[in-house]
Amino acid sequence: RSAIVHDYLSRLTEVPFGAPVSGRIGQPEGLAIDSGDLYVGSPVGNGGESLNGVVDEFGSSGGFLSQLLAPEGPEEEREEAGGSVAVNHSTGEVYVAGTKTGVAGTETGVVYVFGAAGELLGTPSKSFGEEGVSVAVDSNSSSSADPEAGDVYVSDTEDAVVDVLQPERGGFKTKGVARLTG
């Protein structure tokens, strides 16, 4: 029996008209919280309107704030975001797991990095297997002396590893620090 009781507060079901991709929240997979704001990653997109996925941001009162979308690629390629979501609390950068489908139909796991204002900063130069990518950020330390502060962890289910990346100046260039293989 649980010692803590959680009262039901509300339910988020859709994004209002006027947002780039509005409608019912589509297949939410990833959740992250930063300063009371909730990020909801949906790889299918809202109302089935976006095949590229979307990350919706809601304020602490449940009101819609903004959206993060995968970049539009060439017609023969497809980029998709909206799975796992992580936020670096010290920088406000949002990391979103996704998939990039190339001309030959091959899928590659990617991580999109968005700035605190929602602008796409880029992606790490490394790819992460074909699918099943998840992302986490170590933002537990407020000390700049902590060597792990801000490290980004990316699962690669195809290779059965977790890659550890360390952001560099500029916010989106990363370099491999380690590979956790178990």
Residue pairs with C-beta under 8 A, 6 or more apart in sequence:
10 62
12 25
12 38
12 40
12 58
12 62
13 24
13 25
14 22
14 23
14 24
14 25
14 46
14 47
15 21
15 22
15 23
15 25
15 46
15 56
15 64
15 67
16 22
16 64
19 46
19 56
19 64
19 67
20 54
20 67
20 69
21 45
21 46
21 47
21 49
21 50
21 54
21 67
21 69
22 46
22 47
22 49
23 46
23 47
23 48
23 49
24 46
24 47
25 40
25 42
25 46
25 56
26 42
26 44
26 45
26 46
26 47
26 48
26 50
26 54
27 42
27 43
27 44
28 40
28 41
28 42
29 41
29 42
29 43
29 82
29 83
29 84
30 39
30 40
30 41
30 55
30 82
30 83
30 84
30 85
30 96
30 97
30 134
31 38
31 39
31 40
31 41
31 85
32 38
32 39
32 41
32 85
32 86
32 87
32 94
33 39
33 87
34 87
34 89
34 92
34 94
35 89
36 59
36 60
37 57
37 58
37 59
37 60
37 65
38 57
38 58
38 60
39 55
39 56
39 57
39 68
39 85
39 87
39 94
40 55
40 56
40 57
40 58
40 85
41 53
41 54
41 55
41 81
41 82
41 83
41 84
41 85
41 96
41 97
42 53
42 54
42 55
42 56
42 82
43 53
43 80
43 81
43 82
43 83
43 98
43 99
44 50
44 51
44 53
44 82
45 51
45 52
45 53
45 54
45 82
46 54
46 56
50 69
51 78
51 80
52 69
52 70
52 72
52 78
52 79
52 80
52 81
52 82
53 69
53 70
53 80
53 81
53 82
53 83
53 98
54 67
54 68
54 69
54 81
54 82
55 67
55 68
55 69
55 81
55 82
55 85
55 94
55 96
56 64
56 66
56 67
57 64
57 65
57 66
57 67
57 68
57 118
58 64
58 65
59 65
66 118
67 118
68 81
68 94
68 96
68 112
68 114
68 118
68 120
69 81
70 79
70 80
70 81
70 82
70 96
70 98
70 112
71 79
71 112
71 120
72 79
73 79
73 100
76 103
77 100
77 101
77 102
77 103
78 100
78 101
79 98
79 99
79 100
79 101
79 110
80 98
80 99
80 100
80 101
81 96
81 97
81 98
81 112
82 96
82 98
83 96
83 97
83 98
83 99
83 133
83 134
84 96
84 97
84 133
84 134
84 135
84 136
85 94
85 95
85 96
85 97
85 135
86 94
86 95
86 135
86 136
86 137
86 152
87 93
87 94
87 95
87 137
87 139
88 94
88 95
88 137
88 139
88 150
88 167
89 139
90 139
90 142
90 149
90 150
91 116
91 150
91 171
92 115
92 116
93 113
93 114
93 115
93 116
93 121
93 137
93 167
93 171
94 113
94 114
95 111
95 112
95 113
95 114
95 135
95 137
95 152
96 111
96 112
96 114
96 135
97 109
97 110
97 111
97 133
97 134
97 135
97 154
98 109
98 110
98 111
98 112
98 133
99 107
99 108
99 109
99 110
99 131
99 133
100 107
100 108
100 110
100 127
101 107
101 108
102 108
106 130
107 130
107 131
108 127
108 128
108 129
108 130
109 127
109 128
109 129
109 130
109 131
109 132
109 133
109 154
109 156
109 158
110 123
110 124
110 127
110 128
110 133
111 123
111 124
111 128
111 133
111 135
111 152
111 154
112 120
112 122
112 123
113 120
113 121
113 122
113 123
113 124
113 171
113 172
114 120
114 121
115 121
115 171
121 171
121 172
122 172
122 173
123 172
124 152
124 154
124 165
124 172
124 173
124 174
125 173
125 174
126 163
126 165
126 174
126 176
128 154
128 155
128 156
128 158
128 163
129 156
129 157
129 158
129 159
130 158
131 157
131 158
132 155
132 156
132 157
132 158
133 154
133 155
133 156
133 157
134 154
134 155
135 152
135 153
135 154
135 155
136 152
136 153
137 150
137 151
137 152
137 153
138 148
138 149
138 150
138 151
138 152
138 153
139 149
139 150
140 149
141 148
141 149
142 149
143 149
150 166
150 167
151 164
151 165
151 166
151 167
151 177
152 164
152 165
152 166
152 167
152 174
153 162
153 163
153 164
153 165
153 180
154 162
154 163
154 165
155 161
155 162
156 162
156 163
160 181
160 182
161 179
161 180
161 181
162 179
162 180
163 176
163 178
163 179
163 180
164 176
164 177
164 178
164 179
164 180
165 174
165 175
165 176
165 177
166 174
166 175
166 177
167 173
167 174
168 174
168 175
